[in-house]
Amino acid sequence: MTSRILIKGATIITMNDYDEVISPGDLLIENDIIKTISREKTNVAENDTVDTIIEGEGKVLIPGLINLHNHAAMSLFRSYADDLPLKEWLEKKIFPAEAKLTGEDVFWGTSLSLLEMLRGGTTTFVDMYYYMDEVARACLDGGIRAVLSHGIVGINSLLAYKTLQGAKDFVSNWGNEGNGRIKAIFGPHAPYTCPPDYFKKVLKETEQFDNAFFHIHLAESRQEMKESLEKHQKTPVGLMQEIGLFERPVLAAHCVHVTDEDIDILVNQKVGISHNPGSNLKLGSGIAPLTKMMDKKARLGLGTDGPASNNNLDMFEEIRLSSILQKGYHENPTLICAEEALGMATRGGARALNIDNIGVLREGAKADIALLDFKKPHLQPHASPIANIVYSASSNDVEAVIVDGKILVEKGSFLTLDEEKIYYEAAKSAERLRQ
């Protein structure tokens, strides 16, 4: 049965390769696909061929935002272990608390993050964690698009076996669920938790999977760079190049401490990069050389990292930070213009994931859309709606969200998730884990 949604008279920011703004315009969704985008009134008999009409006057349509790096269930640890160095934060606080996790905890922690992401206009996110079957189940319930990886860690023989087997099982079981919304990939945690010999084993044992995709933390901290040079006489990026990781499709999170040669490797090997400015700042990891990466045409997108290290999942903050950090750091206000910043959170994220039908609004693309209410003081007037989004908007301005042609958020209310139940269950899990 065909389903059709018509959004009438909105300002449409397409984020195609050229930064096209259609104002006003009509957008027609048919099932899960954008059927037409028109500058004229769409020639549709509203009473008998459209199931839902959304009035778009005073509203701005953008492609759904793509959060390239997350650990969604870590919402349970929000504000639990703040203001600590990364190594101490992980080893003294997070790892011991995570040892108590159950699948049910991960389901409710993920569900809590889905509320936050969907209400903030995020329609696709990339996740790495444990109990990933429960993460996938939460995503099916919520309706979001997700690229999910079971974390692989080789710091001892038990974890090395258990996490690699869990990752292989997860990829085998979650190939194409939810009309293709759920994609399962591999998640070797980082070079410092997956020694080179173990990493080679991971690569060998995943050869059987067609088009295996990898999500990894890479070159996040100065300490990681120092230890890699001491142990391997290679940068983290150089080490991954040497063992052959980049012969596979890869999404690398952070890439803060990278040399010019590292950047060349990442660009030449077509590695997707998740730039996570909020988390990098909060954890004191530094500021990534974003302008150098952009100048070399790297596959750049944006991520929040987990809600325990950011501490929110507001992609509008990451968009703004990606621009103003570079302007301030380099003392050059012309760097990372508004179109480039929004582009990283939309089409850039899609490119980093090698997915060509999200991150843009065009005929034939997936109907993943966020609708912003511009009838607010901080968004008026709007000589440039893109600049208003990058420098003025927040997740609170999102009014409606559509994923795969289905309305998930309408006038700020959730249509697929029980908000109050999720709050209750997540709080109960978090209290037990902190004990």
C-alpha positions, 0 to 999 in steps of 0.5 A, spaced: 500 500 500 502 506 497 503 512 503 504 519 501 506 525 505 506 532 502 510 538 505 507 544 503 510 551 502 517 550 506 524 553 505 527 547 503 535 546 504 537 540 499 544 540 501 546 537 494 553 538 491 551 545 490 547 549 496 541 549 493 535 553 497 528 552 494 523 557 498 518 556 498 517 549 495 513 543 496 516 536 497 512 529 496 514 523 499 512 516 497 513 510 501 520 511 503 523 515 498 522 523 496 518 523 490 518 530 487 521 537 490 517 542 486 518 550 486 511 550 484 505 548 488 505 540 487 499 537 482 496 532 487 489 532 489 490 532 496 483 529 498 484 522 495 492 521 493 495 524 499 495 521 506 498 526 510 499 534 509 504 538 513 504 545 512 511 548 511 510 556 512 515 558 516 518 552 517 525 549 514 526 542 511 533 539 511 536 532 510 536 528 517 542 529 520 548 524 521 551 522 527 557 518 525 560 516 532 556 514 538 556 509 544 548 511 545 547 506 551 552 510 555 547 515 556 546 511 563 553 514 565 551 521 563 554 526 568 557 520 572 565 521 571 566 528 568 572 532 568 577 526 568 583 525 563 581 520 558 585 514 560 583 515 567 575 516 565 575 510 562 579 505 566 577 508 573 570 509 572 567 507 565 570 500 564 568 498 572 561 500 571 560 497 564 562 490 567 555 491 571 551 492 564 546 487 562 542 487 555 536 490 558 540 496 561 543 497 554 536 497 551 534 502 555 540 507 555 540 506 547 532 508 547 534 514 552 539 516 546 534 515 541 529 520 544 534 525 544 537 524 537 530 524 534 528 530 537 534 533 535 533 532 528 538 526 527 535 520 523 542 516 522 547 514 527 553 510 528 554 506 534 559 502 537 558 498 544 556 491 547 549 487 547 548 490 540 542 485 539 539 490 544 541 496 541 538 494 534 532 492 537 531 499 540 532 502 533 527 497 530 522 500 535 524 507 534 524 507 527 531 511 526 536 509 521 543 506 524 550 503 523 551 498 529 558 495 531 559 490 536 566 493 540 572 488 539 577 488 544 583 484 545 586 486 551 586 479 554 584 472 551 577 471 554 575 478 551 579 477 545 575 471 543 568 473 546 568 480 543 570 477 536 565 472 536 560 476 538 561 481 533 561 476 527 554 473 530 552 480 530 553 482 523 551 475 521 544 476 524 543 483 522 544 484 515 538 488 512 533 489 518 527 494 518 527 495 510 535 496 510 535 501 516 539 497 520 546 496 518 551 491 522 559 492 521 565 491 525 568 495 531 575 494 533 575 499 539 582 502 538 589 500 536 591 500 544 586 495 545 587 491 539 594 489 539 597 488 531 597 481 531 590 480 534 588 486 529 591 481 523 586 476 526 580 480 526 581 482 519 583 474 517 576 472 520 572 477 517 574 476 510 568 471 509 563 477 510 562 481 503 563 488 504 565 488 511 565 495 514 570 497 520 568 503 525 574 504 530 577 510 534 583 512 531 589 518 534 584 520 539 589 523 544 596 525 545 598 519 549 595 514 544 600 517 539 606 517 544 605 510 546 604 508 539 611 511 537 614 508 543 611 501 542 611 500 534 615 506 531 609 508 527 603 513 528 596 510 530 594 511 523 601 508 520 600 502 524 593 501 521 596 502 514 601 497 515 597 491 518 592 492 512 586 495 515 585 501 510 584 495 505 577 495 507 572 500 508 573 504 514 570 509 519 575 512 523 573 516 529 576 522 532 583 523 528 585 529 532 593 527 533 595 526 526 601 528 521 600 531 514 603 524 512 597 521 516 592 525 513 594 523 506 594 516 508 586 517 510 585 521 504 588 516 499 585 510 502 578 513 502 577 513 510 571 516 513 573 521 518 568 522 524 570 529 527 567 530 534 569 537 537 565 537 543 567 530 546 574 532 544 574 538 547 571 536 554 576 530 554 581 535 553 584 531 547 585 537 543 583 540 536 583 536 530 586 539 524 580 540 520 582 545 515 588 541 513 583 535 512 578 539 508 583 542 504 585 535 502 578 533 500 577 528 506 571 524 507 569 528 513 563 528 517 561 529 524 559 525 531 557 527 538 561 521 541 557 518 547 553 522 552 557 520 557 563 524 554 560 530 551 554 530 554 549 531 550 547 528 543 545 535 540 548 535 532 547 542 532 552 544 537 557 539 533 555 543 527 557 550 530 563 548 534 566 545 527 566 552 524 567 556 530 573 552 533 577 552 527 576 560 526 578 561 533 584 557 533 587 559 526 584 566 527 581 566 521 573 567 520 573 565 513 574 558 515 569 552 515 563 556 512 556 555 514 555 551 508 561 546 509 559 545 516 552 543 515 554 539 509 559 535 514 553 533 518 549 531 512 552 529 505 559 529 508 556 523 513 553 519 508 559 520 504 564 517 510 559 511 510 559 510 503 551 511 503 549 515 497 541 516 498 541 519 505 544 526 507 541 530 501 534 532 499 533 530 492 528 526 488 529 518 489 533 519 495 531 516 502 525 520 505 530 522 512 528 529 513 528 534 519 523 540 519 525 546 523 520 551 526 523 558 524 518 562 527 522 564 533 526 570 535 533 567 534 532 565 527 529 571 525 530 574 520 533 569 515 537 572 510 541 566 510 537 560 512 543 555 512 547 561 516 541 561 521 542 553 522 549 553 523 550 559 528 543 560 531 539 554 531 539 548 536 535 541 537 530 545 540 528 548 534 526 541 531 519 540 530 518 534 526 522 528 524 521 523 518 525 517 517 524 512 511 518 516 510 515 515 516 513 520 521 517 519 528 516 526 531 510 530 530 510 537 533 515 535 538 512 529 540 514 521 539 510 517 535 514 510 536 517 511 543 514 511 550 518 517 553 516 516 560 517 509 560 524 510 557 525 515 562 523 511 568 527 504 566 533 508 564 534 512 571 533 505 574 538 502 570 543 508 571 542 508 579 544 500 579 550 501 575 553 507 579 553 503 586 
